[in-house]
Amino acid sequence: MGGVLRLLGLGTASDTFWLIATAVASVASAWWVLQGLRNGEWGVDVIALLALVGSALVGELAAGAIIAVMFTGGAAVRGPGGPTRPPRPE
């Protein structure tokens, strides 16, 4: 959607769309990171959160939206609160 808005010459609207997508994914990522930390687990969600926040801070809003799609796609595959890595062998 942001790309279509950009092609139509609506740069501010596309930036707003991308920023909202990044913000929503950042909140979800922060939630999952906090849940993981409470369980003593560090997962790739930490990297996703840093990438989402970093992209917004440096103004790379389209990149943030792409990371948001990748992050939410991965979360959908593994399920909410699911493991971010395979279990350790015992």
C-alpha positions in Angstrom: 0.0 0.0 0.0 2.8 2.4 0.9 4.5 1.7 -2.5 1.2 2.5 -4.3 0.8 5.7 -2.4 4.4 6.6 -3.2 3.9 5.9 -7.0 0.8 8.2 -6.9 2.9 11.0 -5.6 1.6 10.8 -2.0 5.0 10.7 -0.2 3.7 11.8 3.1 0.8 9.3 3.1 3.2 6.5 2.2 5.6 7.4 4.9 2.8 7.5 7.4 1.5 4.1 6.3 5.0 2.6 6.6 5.6 4.2 10.0 2.3 2.8 11.3 3.2 -0.7 10.1 6.7 -0.4 11.7 5.2 0.9 15.0 2.6 -1.9 15.2 5.2 -4.6 14.6 7.6 -2.9 17.1 5.0 -3.1 19.8 4.3 -6.8 19.0 8.1 -7.5 18.9 8.7 -5.8 22.2 5.9 -7.9 23.8 7.4 -11.1 22.5 10.9 -10.0 23.6 9.7 -9.3 27.1 8.0 -12.7 27.3 11.2 -14.4 26.1 13.3 -12.5 28.6 11.0 -13.5 31.4 11.7 -17.2 30.4 15.4 -16.6 30.2 15.5 -16.9 26.4 17.1 -14.6 23.9 15.7 -15.1 20.4 15.7 -13.5 17.0 12.9 -11.3 18.2 15.5 -9.1 19.8 17.2 -8.6 16.5 13.8 -7.8 14.8 13.0 -5.3 17.5 16.4 -3.5 17.1 15.9 -3.5 13.3 12.4 -2.1 13.5 13.3 0.7 15.9 16.5 1.5 14.1 14.8 1.7 10.7 12.3 4.2 12.1 15.0 6.3 13.9 17.1 6.7 10.7 14.0 7.4 8.5 14.1 4.2 6.5 10.4 3.7 6.8 9.9 1.3 3.9 12.6 -0.9 5.3 10.8 -0.9 8.6 7.6 -2.0 6.9 9.4 -4.8 5.1 11.0 -6.0 8.4 7.5 -5.8 9.9 6.1 -8.2 7.3 9.0 -10.6 7.7 8.6 -10.5 11.5 4.9 -11.0 11.5 5.2 -13.8 8.9 7.7 -15.6 11.1 5.5 -15.2 14.1 2.5 -16.6 12.2 4.4 -19.6 11.2 5.6 -20.5 14.7 2.5 -19.3 16.5 2.2 -16.7 19.2 4.7 -17.2 22.0 6.2 -20.2 20.1 9.8 -21.1 20.2 12.2 -18.9 18.3 14.7 -21.7 18.0 14.7 -25.5 18.1 14.8 -27.0 21.6 18.2 -27.8 23.0 19.2 -31.4 22.9 19.5 -33.0 26.3 
